[in-house]
C-alpha cells in the first residue's frame, strides 16, 4: 500500500533548549476508505515497529477529519 519508504525525521539536537513537542498529528486520506484501514495500519506498524523515533499512540478514522487543518 505504501509505495515509498517512510520519511523519518530525527529530532533536532539543541543542548540549550529542551524539546517539549513529543506529539504531532498526521492526517491521511485513504483511497478505499474503511476497507483500506486495516492494511494501512499494518503497513504503518511494519515500518515503525521497534523504532526509537516513532511510536503510534493513537489511530483515529472518520469523515470528521476531512476538513481538518
PDB file of N, H, CA, C and O in Angstrom:
ATOM      1  N   UNK A   1       0.813  -1.191   0.000  1.00  0.00           N
ATOM      2  CA  UNK A   1       0.000   0.000   0.000  1.00  0.00           C
ATOM      3  C   UNK A   1       0.859   1.257   0.000  1.00  0.00           C
ATOM      4  O   UNK A   1       0.560   2.201  -0.732  1.00  0.00           O
ATOM      5  N   UNK A   2       1.903   1.291   0.792  1.00  0.00           N
ATOM      6  H   UNK A   2       2.145   0.524   1.386  1.00  0.00           H
ATOM      7  CA  UNK A   2       2.806   2.428   0.787  1.00  0.00           C
ATOM      8  C   UNK A   2       3.895   2.144  -0.230  1.00  0.00           C
ATOM      9  O   UNK A   2       4.694   1.228  -0.037  1.00  0.00           O
ATOM     10  N   UNK A   3       3.942   2.912  -1.311  1.00  0.00           N
ATOM     11  H   UNK A   3       3.292   3.656  -1.468  1.00  0.00           H
ATOM     12  CA  UNK A   3       4.878   2.633  -2.384  1.00  0.00           C
ATOM     13  C   UNK A   3       6.237   3.256  -2.144  1.00  0.00           C
ATOM     14  O   UNK A   3       7.200   2.890  -2.818  1.00  0.00           O
ATOM     15  N   UNK A   4       6.347   4.174  -1.218  1.00  0.00           N
ATOM     16  H   UNK A   4       5.565   4.471  -0.670  1.00  0.00           H
ATOM     17  CA  UNK A   4       7.611   4.822  -0.941  1.00  0.00           C
ATOM     18  C   UNK A   4       8.049   4.497   0.475  1.00  0.00           C
ATOM     19  O   UNK A   4       7.239   4.165   1.341  1.00  0.00           O
ATOM     20  N   UNK A   5       9.351   4.603   0.684  1.00  0.00           N
ATOM     21  H   UNK A   5      10.008   4.873  -0.019  1.00  0.00           H
ATOM     22  CA  UNK A   5       9.877   4.409   2.025  1.00  0.00           C
ATOM     23  C   UNK A   5       9.392   5.557   2.903  1.00  0.00           C
ATOM     24  O   UNK A   5       9.270   6.684   2.424  1.00  0.00           O
ATOM     25  N   UNK A   6       9.115   5.295   4.169  1.00  0.00           N
ATOM     26  H   UNK A   6       9.214   4.380   4.558  1.00  0.00           H
ATOM     27  CA  UNK A   6       8.653   6.374   5.049  1.00  0.00           C
ATOM     28  C   UNK A   6       9.752   7.402   5.281  1.00  0.00           C
ATOM     29  O   UNK A   6      10.939   7.080   5.241  1.00  0.00           O
ATOM     30  N   UNK A   7       9.348   8.617   5.519  1.00  0.00           N
ATOM     31  H   UNK A   7       8.383   8.878   5.551  1.00  0.00           H
ATOM     32  CA  UNK A   7      10.286   9.680   5.846  1.00  0.00           C
ATOM     33  C   UNK A   7      10.335   9.775   7.357  1.00  0.00           C
ATOM     34  O   UNK A   7       9.329  10.070   8.002  1.00  0.00           O
ATOM     35  N   UNK A   8      11.497   9.527   7.915  1.00  0.00           N
ATOM     36  H   UNK A   8      12.314   9.287   7.391  1.00  0.00           H
ATOM     37  CA  UNK A   8      11.666   9.581   9.364  1.00  0.00           C
ATOM     38  C   UNK A   8      12.522  10.796   9.682  1.00  0.00           C
ATOM     39  O   UNK A   8      13.659  10.907   9.224  1.00  0.00           O
ATOM     40  N   UNK A   9      11.972  11.692  10.459  1.00  0.00           N
ATOM     41  H   UNK A   9      11.048  11.602  10.831  1.00  0.00           H
ATOM     42  CA  UNK A   9      12.673  12.920  10.803  1.00  0.00           C
ATOM     43  C   UNK A   9      13.202  12.782  12.214  1.00  0.00           C
ATOM     44  O   UNK A   9      12.439  12.612  13.165  1.00  0.00           O
ATOM     45  N   UNK A  10      14.501  12.857  12.342  1.00  0.00           N
ATOM     46  H   UNK A  10      15.121  12.996  11.570  1.00  0.00           H
ATOM     47  CA  UNK A  10      15.118  12.793  13.655  1.00  0.00           C
ATOM     48  C   UNK A  10      14.932  14.143  14.344  1.00  0.00           C
ATOM     49  O   UNK A  10      14.986  15.182  13.687  1.00  0.00           O
ATOM     50  N   UNK A  11      14.714  14.139  15.656  1.00  0.00           N
ATOM     51  H   UNK A  11      14.670  13.294  16.190  1.00  0.00           H
ATOM     52  CA  UNK A  11      14.555  15.408  16.366  1.00  0.00           C
ATOM     53  C   UNK A  11      15.841  16.226  16.324  1.00  0.00           C
ATOM     54  O   UNK A  11      16.942  15.676  16.322  1.00  0.00           O
ATOM     55  N   UNK A  12      15.684  17.541  16.291  1.00  0.00           N
ATOM     56  H   UNK A  12      14.789  17.988  16.293  1.00  0.00           H
ATOM     57  CA  UNK A  12      16.844  18.416  16.328  1.00  0.00           C
ATOM     58  C   UNK A  12      17.506  18.328  17.692  1.00  0.00           C
ATOM     59  O   UNK A  12      16.832  18.228  18.718  1.00  0.00           O
ATOM     60  N   UNK A  13      18.806  18.365  17.695  1.00  0.00           N
ATOM     61  H   UNK A  13      19.354  18.446  16.862  1.00  0.00           H
ATOM     62  CA  UNK A  13      19.547  18.321  18.956  1.00  0.00           C
ATOM     63  C   UNK A  13      19.918  19.750  19.333  1.00  0.00           C
ATOM     64  O   UNK A  13      20.719  20.398  18.659  1.00  0.00           O
ATOM     65  N   UNK A  14      19.332  20.218  20.400  1.00  0.00           N
ATOM     66  H   UNK A  14      18.682  19.691  20.947  1.00  0.00           H
ATOM     67  CA  UNK A  14      19.612  21.561  20.913  1.00  0.00           C
ATOM     68  C   UNK A  14      19.989  21.420  22.375  1.00  0.00           C
ATOM     69  O   UNK A  14      19.152  21.087  23.214  1.00  0.00           O
ATOM     70  N   UNK A  15      21.211  21.667  22.666  1.00  0.00           N
ATOM     71  H   UNK A  15      21.892  21.938  21.984  1.00  0.00           H
ATOM     72  CA  UNK A  15      21.673  21.454  24.032  1.00  0.00           C
ATOM     73  C   UNK A  15      21.108  22.475  25.017  1.00  0.00           C
ATOM     74  O   UNK A  15      20.958  22.163  26.199  1.00  0.00           O
ATOM     75  N   UNK A  16      20.792  23.686  24.559  1.00  0.00           N
ATOM     76  H   UNK A  16      20.913  23.939  23.599  1.00  0.00           H
ATOM     77  CA  UNK A  16      20.316  24.716  25.479  1.00  0.00           C
ATOM     78  C   UNK A  16      18.800  24.869  25.492  1.00  0.00           C
ATOM     79  O   UNK A  16      18.276  25.619  26.317  1.00  0.00           O
ATOM     80  N   UNK A  17      18.075  24.185  24.605  1.00  0.00           N
ATOM     81  H   UNK A  17      18.500  23.576  23.935  1.00  0.00           H
ATOM     82  CA  UNK A  17      16.612  24.248  24.575  1.00  0.00           C
ATOM     83  C   UNK A  17      16.034  22.843  24.687  1.00  0.00           C
ATOM     84  O   UNK A  17      16.228  22.030  23.783  1.00  0.00           O
ATOM     85  N   UNK A  18      15.334  22.540  25.769  1.00  0.00           N
ATOM     86  H   UNK A  18      15.177  23.200  26.503  1.00  0.00           H
ATOM     87  CA  UNK A  18      14.721  21.212  25.863  1.00  0.00           C
ATOM     88  C   UNK A  18      13.589  21.062  24.849  1.00  0.00           C
ATOM     89  O   UNK A  18      12.914  22.037  24.518  1.00  0.00           O
ATOM     90  N   UNK A  19      13.388  19.864  24.365  1.00  0.00           N
ATOM     91  H   UNK A  19      13.936  19.072  24.634  1.00  0.00           H
ATOM     92  CA  UNK A  19      12.333  19.596  23.397  1.00  0.00           C
ATOM     93  C   UNK A  19      11.058  19.206  24.123  1.00  0.00           C
ATOM     94  O   UNK A  19      11.054  18.252  24.902  1.00  0.00           O
ATOM     95  N   UNK A  20       9.975  19.934  23.876  1.00  0.00           N
ATOM     96  H   UNK A  20       9.978  20.709  23.244  1.00  0.00           H
ATOM     97  CA  UNK A  20       8.700  19.657  24.515  1.00  0.00           C
ATOM     98  C   UNK A  20       7.686  19.073  23.545  1.00  0.00           C
ATOM     99  O   UNK A  20       6.680  18.510  23.976  1.00  0.00           O
ATOM    100  N   UNK A  21       7.929  19.195  22.250  1.00  0.00           N
ATOM    101  H   UNK A  21       8.746  19.653  21.900  1.00  0.00           H
ATOM    102  CA  UNK A  21       6.978  18.722  21.249  1.00  0.00           C
ATOM    103  C   UNK A  21       7.134  17.221  21.049  1.00  0.00           C
ATOM    104  O   UNK A  21       7.900  16.781  20.191  1.00  0.00           O
ATOM    105  N   UNK A  22       6.409  16.437  21.838  1.00  0.00           N
ATOM    106  H   UNK A  22       5.787  16.794  22.535  1.00  0.00           H
ATOM    107  CA  UNK A  22       6.515  14.988  21.751  1.00  0.00           C
ATOM    108  C   UNK A  22       5.486  14.382  20.812  1.00  0.00           C
ATOM    109  O   UNK A  22       5.649  13.238  20.387  1.00  0.00           O
ATOM    110  N   UNK A  23       4.437  15.113  20.479  1.00  0.00           N
ATOM    111  H   UNK A  23       4.305  16.042  20.824  1.00  0.00           H
ATOM    112  CA  UNK A  23       3.348  14.563  19.672  1.00  0.00           C
ATOM    113  C   UNK A  23       3.106  15.434  18.446  1.00  0.00           C
ATOM    114  O   UNK A  23       3.289  16.651  18.490  1.00  0.00           O
ATOM    115  N   UNK A  24       2.698  14.809  17.369  1.00  0.00           N
ATOM    116  H   UNK A  24       2.548  13.820  17.334  1.00  0.00           H
ATOM    117  CA  UNK A  24       2.249  15.537  16.187  1.00  0.00           C
ATOM    118  C   UNK A  24       1.061  14.784  15.600  1.00  0.00           C
ATOM    119  O   UNK A  24       0.866  13.601  15.878  1.00  0.00           O
ATOM    120  N   UNK A  25       0.280  15.470  14.797  1.00  0.00           N
ATOM    121  H   UNK A  25       0.438  16.431  14.571  1.00  0.00           H
ATOM    122  CA  UNK A  25      -0.890  14.865  14.166  1.00  0.00           C
ATOM    123  C   UNK A  25      -0.668  14.820  12.666  1.00  0.00           C
ATOM    124  O   UNK A  25      -0.268  15.814  12.061  1.00  0.00           O
ATOM    125  N   UNK A  26      -0.927  13.674  12.072  1.00  0.00           N
ATOM    126  H   UNK A  26      -1.252  12.866  12.565  1.00  0.00           H
ATOM    127  CA  UNK A  26      -0.819  13.498  10.627  1.00  0.00           C
ATOM    128  C   UNK A  26      -2.145  12.936  10.146  1.00  0.00           C
ATOM    129  O   UNK A  26      -2.650  11.967  10.714  1.00  0.00           O
ATOM    130  N   UNK A  27      -2.712  13.532   9.107  1.00  0.00           N
ATOM    131  H   UNK A  27      -2.302  14.319   8.646  1.00  0.00           H
ATOM    132  CA  UNK A  27      -3.994  13.077   8.569  1.00  0.00           C
ATOM    133  C   UNK A  27      -3.767  12.535   7.165  1.00  0.00           C
ATOM    134  O   UNK A  27      -3.227  13.232   6.307  1.00  0.00           O
ATOM    135  N   UNK A  28      -4.179  11.295   6.931  1.00  0.00           N
ATOM    136  H   UNK A  28      -4.618  10.728   7.629  1.00  0.00           H
ATOM    137  CA  UNK A  28      -4.075  10.649   5.626  1.00  0.00           C
ATOM    138  C   UNK A  28      -5.472  10.470   5.052  1.00  0.00           C
ATOM    139  O   UNK A  28      -6.435  10.283   5.796  1.00  0.00           O
ATOM    140  N   UNK A  29      -5.581  10.526   3.735  1.00  0.00           N
ATOM    141  H   UNK A  29      -4.799  10.678   3.131  1.00  0.00           H
ATOM    142  CA  UNK A  29      -6.845  10.204   3.068  1.00  0.00           C
ATOM    143  C   UNK A  29      -6.655   8.845   2.408  1.00  0.00           C
ATOM    144  O   UNK A  29      -5.811   8.691   1.525  1.00  0.00           O
ATOM    145  N   UNK A  30      -7.437   7.865   2.834  1.00  0.00           N
ATOM    146  H   UNK A  30      -8.122   7.990   3.551  1.00  0.00           H
ATOM    147  CA  UNK A  30      -7.337   6.509   2.294  1.00  0.00           C
ATOM    148  C   UNK A  30      -8.191   6.398   1.042  1.00  0.00           C
ATOM    149  O   UNK A  30      -9.376   6.727   1.069  1.00  0.00           O
ATOM    150  N   UNK A  31      -7.603   5.939  -0.049  1.00  0.00           N
ATOM    151  H   UNK A  31      -6.640   5.671  -0.071  1.00  0.00           H
ATOM    152  CA  UNK A  31      -8.308   5.847  -1.327  1.00  0.00           C
ATOM    153  C   UNK A  31      -9.517   4.925  -1.254  1.00  0.00           C
ATOM    154  O   UNK A  31     -10.539   5.206  -1.879  1.00  0.00           O
ATOM    155  N   UNK A  32      -9.422   3.830  -0.504  1.00  0.00           N
ATOM    156  H   UNK A  32      -8.592   3.602   0.004  1.00  0.00           H
ATOM    157  CA  UNK A  32     -10.520   2.868  -0.423  1.00  0.00           C
ATOM    158  C   UNK A  32     -11.312   2.979   0.874  1.00  0.00           C
ATOM    159  O   UNK A  32     -12.058   2.063   1.220  1.00  0.00           O
ATOM    160  N   UNK A  33     -11.162   4.081   1.591  1.00  0.00           N
ATOM    161  H   UNK A  33     -10.556   4.825   1.309  1.00  0.00           H
ATOM    162  CA  UNK A  33     -11.930   4.309   2.807  1.00  0.00           C
ATOM    163  C   UNK A  33     -11.680   3.270   3.885  1.00  0.00           C
ATOM    164  O   UNK A  33     -10.553   2.812   4.076  1.00  0.00           O
ATOM    165  N   UNK A  34     -12.740   2.906   4.586  1.00  0.00           N
ATOM    166  H   UNK A  34     -13.655   3.278   4.432  1.00  0.00           H
ATOM    167  CA  UNK A  34     -12.622   1.983   5.723  1.00  0.00           C
ATOM    168  C   UNK A  34     -12.059   0.622   5.343  1.00  0.00           C
ATOM    169  O   UNK A  34     -11.398  -0.024   6.156  1.00  0.00           O
ATOM    170  N   UNK A  35     -12.315   0.185   4.123  1.00  0.00           N
ATOM    171  H   UNK A  35     -12.853   0.710   3.463  1.00  0.00           H
ATOM    172  CA  UNK A  35     -11.812  -1.135   3.724  1.00  0.00           C
ATOM    173  C   UNK A  35     -10.288  -1.163   3.656  1.00  0.00           C
ATOM    174  O   UNK A  35      -9.695  -2.241   3.707  1.00  0.00           O
ATOM    175  N   UNK A  36      -9.645  -0.007   3.542  1.00  0.00           N
ATOM    176  H   UNK A  36     -10.127   0.868   3.500  1.00  0.00           H
ATOM    177  CA  UNK A  36      -8.186   0.059   3.472  1.00  0.00           C
ATOM    178  C   UNK A  36      -7.545   0.282   4.836  1.00  0.00           C
ATOM    179  O   UNK A  36      -6.321   0.233   4.958  1.00  0.00           O
ATOM    180  N   UNK A  37      -8.356   0.526   5.864  1.00  0.00           N
ATOM    181  H   UNK A  37      -9.351   0.565   5.766  1.00  0.00           H
ATOM    182  CA  UNK A  37      -7.825   0.895   7.170  1.00  0.00           C
ATOM    183  C   UNK A  37      -6.912  -0.168   7.766  1.00  0.00           C
ATOM    184  O   UNK A  37      -5.822   0.157   8.237  1.00  0.00           O
ATOM    185  N   UNK A  38      -7.330  -1.422   7.754  1.00  0.00           N
ATOM    186  H   UNK A  38      -8.215  -1.685   7.371  1.00  0.00           H
ATOM    187  CA  UNK A  38      -6.525  -2.481   8.353  1.00  0.00           C
ATOM    188  C   UNK A  38      -5.175  -2.630   7.682  1.00  0.00           C
ATOM    189  O   UNK A  38      -4.152  -2.757   8.354  1.00  0.00           O
ATOM    190  N   UNK A  39      -5.168  -2.616   6.364  1.00  0.00           N
ATOM    191  H   UNK A  39      -5.999  -2.514   5.817  1.00  0.00           H
ATOM    192  CA  UNK A  39      -3.920  -2.744   5.607  1.00  0.00           C
ATOM    193  C   UNK A  39      -3.010  -1.545   5.858  1.00  0.00           C
ATOM    194  O   UNK A  39      -1.800  -1.700   6.019  1.00  0.00           O
ATOM    195  N   UNK A  40      -3.594  -0.359   5.890  1.00  0.00           N
ATOM    196  H   UNK A  40      -4.577  -0.233   5.760  1.00  0.00           H
ATOM    197  CA  UNK A  40      -2.818   0.853   6.120  1.00  0.00           C
ATOM    198  C   UNK A  40      -2.172   0.841   7.501  1.00  0.00           C
ATOM    199  O   UNK A  40      -0.989   1.153   7.639  1.00  0.00           O
ATOM    200  N   UNK A  41      -2.937   0.486   8.512  1.00  0.00           N
ATOM    201  H   UNK A  41      -3.898   0.233   8.400  1.00  0.00           H
ATOM    202  CA  UNK A  41      -2.396   0.440   9.868  1.00  0.00           C
ATOM    203  C   UNK A  41      -1.311  -0.621   9.984  1.00  0.00           C
ATOM    204  O   UNK A  41      -0.307  -0.409  10.664  1.00  0.00           O
ATOM    205  N   UNK A  42      -1.501  -1.758   9.328  1.00  0.00           N
ATOM    206  H   UNK A  42      -2.316  -1.931   8.775  1.00  0.00           H
ATOM    207  CA  UNK A  42      -0.478  -2.810   9.330  1.00  0.00           C
ATOM    208  C   UNK A  42       0.813  -2.318   8.682  1.00  0.00           C
ATOM    209  O   UNK A  42       1.903  -2.610   9.174  1.00  0.00           O
ATOM    210  N   UNK A  43       0.699  -1.573   7.581  1.00  0.00           N
ATOM    211  H   UNK A  43      -0.187  -1.335   7.181  1.00  0.00           H
ATOM    212  CA  UNK A  43       1.886  -1.019   6.917  1.00  0.00           C
ATOM    213  C   UNK A  43       2.595  -0.012   7.813  1.00  0.00           C
ATOM    214  O   UNK A  43       3.823  -0.021   7.905  1.00  0.00           O
ATOM    215  N   UNK A  44       1.833   0.854   8.471  1.00  0.00           N
ATOM    216  H   UNK A  44       0.836   0.860   8.396  1.00  0.00           H
ATOM    217  CA  UNK A  44       2.447   1.819   9.385  1.00  0.00           C
ATOM    218  C   UNK A  44       3.203   1.108  10.501  1.00  0.00           C
ATOM    219  O   UNK A  44       4.344   1.455  10.806  1.00  0.00           O
ATOM    220  N   UNK A  45       2.572   0.127  11.098  1.00  0.00           N
ATOM    221  H   UNK A  45       1.645  -0.155  10.850  1.00  0.00           H
ATOM    222  CA  UNK A  45       3.197  -0.613  12.196  1.00  0.00           C
ATOM    223  C   UNK A  45       4.458  -1.323  11.727  1.00  0.00           C
ATOM    224  O   UNK A  45       5.458  -1.365  12.444  1.00  0.00           O
ATOM    225  N   UNK A  46       4.409  -1.879  10.526  1.00  0.00           N
ATOM    226  H   UNK A  46       3.597  -1.845   9.944  1.00  0.00           H
ATOM    227  CA  UNK A  46       5.567  -2.599   9.990  1.00  0.00           C
ATOM    228  C   UNK A  46       6.760  -1.660   9.824  1.00  0.00           C
ATOM    229  O   UNK A  46       7.895  -2.035  10.117  1.00  0.00           O
ATOM    230  N   UNK A  47       6.502  -0.444   9.355  1.00  0.00           N
ATOM    231  H   UNK A  47       5.579  -0.139   9.118  1.00  0.00           H
ATOM    232  CA  UNK A  47       7.594   0.498   9.116  1.00  0.00           C
ATOM    233  C   UNK A  47       8.154   1.094  10.400  1.00  0.00           C
ATOM    234  O   UNK A  47       9.339   1.420  10.468  1.00  0.00           O
ATOM    235  N   UNK A  48       7.314   1.238  11.413  1.00  0.00           N
ATOM    236  H   UNK A  48       6.351   0.973  11.358  1.00  0.00           H
ATOM    237  CA  UNK A  48       7.762   1.895  12.632  1.00  0.00           C
ATOM    238  C   UNK A  48       7.991   0.948  13.799  1.00  0.00           C
ATOM    239  O   UNK A  48       8.396   1.397  14.872  1.00  0.00           O
ATOM    240  N   UNK A  49       7.747  -0.338  13.629  1.00  0.00           N
ATOM    241  H   UNK A  49       7.418  -0.703  12.757  1.00  0.00           H
ATOM    242  CA  UNK A  49       7.920  -1.311  14.704  1.00  0.00           C
ATOM    243  C   UNK A  49       9.369  -1.324  15.177  1.00  0.00           C
ATOM    244  O   UNK A  49      10.287  -1.491  14.374  1.00  0.00           O
ATOM    245  N   UNK A  50       9.568  -1.151  16.447  1.00  0.00           N
ATOM    246  H   UNK A  50       8.822  -1.015  17.099  1.00  0.00           H
ATOM    247  CA  UNK A  50      10.909  -1.166  17.021  1.00  0.00           C
ATOM    248  C   UNK A  50      11.669   0.137  16.830  1.00  0.00           C
ATOM    249  O   UNK A  50      12.845   0.221  17.184  1.00  0.00           O
ATOM    250  N   UNK A  51      11.024   1.146  16.282  1.00  0.00           N
ATOM    251  H   UNK A  51      10.068   1.078  15.994  1.00  0.00           H
ATOM    252  CA  UNK A  51      11.684   2.425  16.049  1.00  0.00           C
ATOM    253  C   UNK A  51      11.808   3.189  17.358  1.00  0.00           C
ATOM    254  O   UNK A  51      10.874   3.232  18.160  1.00  0.00           O
ATOM    255  N   UNK A  52      12.952   3.780  17.559  1.00  0.00           N
ATOM    256  H   UNK A  52      13.710   3.745  16.908  1.00  0.00           H
ATOM    257  CA  UNK A  52      13.104   4.634  18.738  1.00  0.00           C
ATOM    258  C   UNK A  52      12.688   6.065  18.410  1.00  0.00           C
ATOM    259  O   UNK A  52      12.713   6.936  19.279  1.00  0.00           O
ATOM    260  N   UNK A  53      12.304   6.309  17.154  1.00  0.00           N
ATOM    261  H   UNK A  53      12.284   5.601  16.447  1.00  0.00           H
ATOM    262  CA  UNK A  53      11.915   7.642  16.720  1.00  0.00           C
ATOM    263  C   UNK A  53      10.413   7.856  16.799  1.00  0.00           C
ATOM    264  O   UNK A  53       9.962   8.937  17.178  1.00  0.00           O
ATOM    265  N   UNK A  54       9.632   6.838  16.447  1.00  0.00           N
ATOM    266  H   UNK A  54       9.999   5.960  16.139  1.00  0.00           H
ATOM    267  CA  UNK A  54       8.180   6.981  16.332  1.00  0.00           C
ATOM    268  C   UNK A  54       7.471   5.857  17.058  1.00  0.00           C
ATOM    269  O   UNK A  54       7.882   4.699  16.984  1.00  0.00           O
ATOM    270  N   UNK A  55       6.408   6.205  17.757  1.00  0.00           N
ATOM    271  H   UNK A  55       6.075   7.146  17.817  1.00  0.00           H
ATOM    272  CA  UNK A  55       5.516   5.225  18.368  1.00  0.00           C
ATOM    273  C   UNK A  55       4.091   5.668  18.061  1.00  0.00           C
ATOM    274  O   UNK A  55       3.722   6.807  18.348  1.00  0.00           O
ATOM    275  N   UNK A  56       3.292   4.786  17.483  1.00  0.00           N
ATOM    276  H   UNK A  56       3.591   3.861  17.249  1.00  0.00           H
ATOM    277  CA  UNK A  56       1.902   5.117  17.192  1.00  0.00           C
ATOM    278  C   UNK A  56       1.121   4.986  18.495  1.00  0.00           C
ATOM    279  O   UNK A  56       0.977   3.887  19.030  1.00  0.00           O
ATOM    280  N   UNK A  57       0.614   6.118  19.008  1.00  0.00           N
ATOM    281  H   UNK A  57       0.731   7.011  18.573  1.00  0.00           H
ATOM    282  CA  UNK A  57      -0.100   6.098  20.282  1.00  0.00           C
ATOM    283  C   UNK A  57      -1.604   6.268  20.117  1.00  0.00           C
ATOM    284  O   UNK A  57      -2.364   5.978  21.040  1.00  0.00           O
ATOM    285  N   UNK A  58      -2.042   6.737  18.943  1.00  0.00           N
ATOM    286  H   UNK A  58      -1.424   6.972  18.193  1.00  0.00           H
ATOM    287  CA  UNK A  58      -3.471   6.912  18.702  1.00  0.00           C
ATOM    288  C   UNK A  58      -3.715   6.804  17.208  1.00  0.00           C
ATOM    289  O   UNK A  58      -2.961   7.343  16.397  1.00  0.00           O
ATOM    290  N   UNK A  59      -4.788   6.094  16.856  1.00  0.00           N
ATOM    291  H   UNK A  59      -5.400   5.656  17.514  1.00  0.00           H
ATOM    292  CA  UNK A  59      -5.189   5.979  15.455  1.00  0.00           C
ATOM    293  C   UNK A  59      -6.665   6.298  15.391  1.00  0.00           C
ATOM    294  O   UNK A  59      -7.471   5.657  16.065  1.00  0.00           O
ATOM    295  N   UNK A  60      -7.025   7.277  14.591  1.00  0.00           N
ATOM    296  H   UNK A  60      -6.370   7.798  14.044  1.00  0.00           H
ATOM    297  CA  UNK A  60      -8.415   7.719  14.511  1.00  0.00           C
ATOM    298  C   UNK A  60      -8.821   7.788  13.049  1.00  0.00           C
ATOM    299  O   UNK A  60      -8.040   8.212  12.197  1.00  0.00           O
ATOM    300  N   UNK A  61     -10.049   7.369  12.764  1.00  0.00           N
ATOM    301  H   UNK A  61     -10.683   7.025  13.456  1.00  0.00           H
ATOM    302  CA  UNK A  61     -10.535   7.395  11.391  1.00  0.00           C
ATOM    303  C   UNK A  61     -11.948   7.939  11.363  1.00  0.00           C
ATOM    304  O   UNK A  61     -12.746   7.656  12.257  1.00  0.00           O
ATOM    305  N   UNK A  62     -12.258   8.716  10.344  1.00  0.00           N
ATOM    306  H   UNK A  62     -11.610   8.946   9.619  1.00  0.00           H
ATOM    307  CA  UNK A  62     -13.616   9.216  10.200  1.00  0.00           C
ATOM    308  C   UNK A  62     -13.684  10.427   9.298  1.00  0.00           C
ATOM    309  O   UNK A  62     -12.692  11.124   9.085  1.00  0.00           O
ATOM    310  N   UNK A  63     -14.865  10.664   8.774  1.00  0.00           N
ATOM    311  H   UNK A  63     -15.671  10.097   8.947  1.00  0.00           H
ATOM    312  CA  UNK A  63     -15.069  11.802   7.883  1.00  0.00           C
ATOM    313  C   UNK A  63     -14.917  13.140   8.598  1.00  0.00           C
ATOM    314  O   UNK A  63     -14.730  14.170   7.950  1.00  0.00           O
ATOM    315  N   UNK A  64     -14.995  13.134   9.922  1.00  0.00           N
ATOM    316  H   UNK A  64     -15.146  12.297  10.448  1.00  0.00           H
ATOM    317  CA  UNK A  64     -14.838  14.387  10.663  1.00  0.00           C
ATOM    318  C   UNK A  64     -13.431  14.966  10.490  1.00  0.00           C
ATOM    319  O   UNK A  64     -13.210  16.139  10.791  1.00  0.00           O
ATOM    320  N   UNK A  65     -12.479  14.159  10.008  1.00  0.00           N
ATOM    321  H   UNK A  65     -12.659  13.206   9.763  1.00  0.00           H
ATOM    322  CA  UNK A  65     -11.116  14.634   9.775  1.00  0.00           C
ATOM    323  C   UNK A  65     -10.957  15.270   8.397  1.00  0.00           C
ATOM    324  O   UNK A  65      -9.906  15.831   8.088  1.00  0.00           O
ATOM    325  N   UNK A  66     -11.985  15.186   7.576  1.00  0.00           N
ATOM    326  H   UNK A  66     -12.840  14.730   7.827  1.00  0.00           H
ATOM    327  CA  UNK A  66     -11.916  15.653   6.185  1.00  0.00           C
ATOM    328  C   UNK A  66     -11.467  17.104   6.074  1.00  0.00           C
ATOM    329  O   UNK A  66     -10.591  17.413   5.267  1.00  0.00           O
ATOM    330  N   UNK A  67     -12.039  17.986   6.854  1.00  0.00           N
ATOM    331  H   UNK A  67     -12.751  17.735   7.510  1.00  0.00           H
ATOM    332  CA  UNK A  67     -11.718  19.408   6.757  1.00  0.00           C
ATOM    333  C   UNK A  67     -10.731  19.849   7.824  1.00  0.00           C
ATOM    334  O   UNK A  67     -10.619  21.039   8.121  1.00  0.00           O
ATOM    335  N   UNK A  68     -10.020  18.897   8.396  1.00  0.00           N
ATOM    336  H   UNK A  68     -10.110  17.931   8.154  1.00  0.00           H
ATOM    337  CA  UNK A  68      -9.063  19.215   9.451  1.00  0.00           C
ATOM    338  C   UNK A  68      -7.875  19.953   8.864  1.00  0.00           C
ATOM    339  O   UNK A  68      -7.313  19.528   7.854  1.00  0.00           O
ATOM    340  N   UNK A  69      -7.498  21.027   9.475  1.00  0.00           N
ATOM    341  H   UNK A  69      -7.954  21.372  10.295  1.00  0.00           H
ATOM    342  CA  UNK A  69      -6.314  21.779   9.030  1.00  0.00           C
ATOM    343  C   UNK A  69      -5.635  22.362  10.231  1.00  0.00           C
ATOM    344  O   UNK A  69      -4.614  23.036  10.096  1.00  0.00           O
TER     345      UNK A  69
END
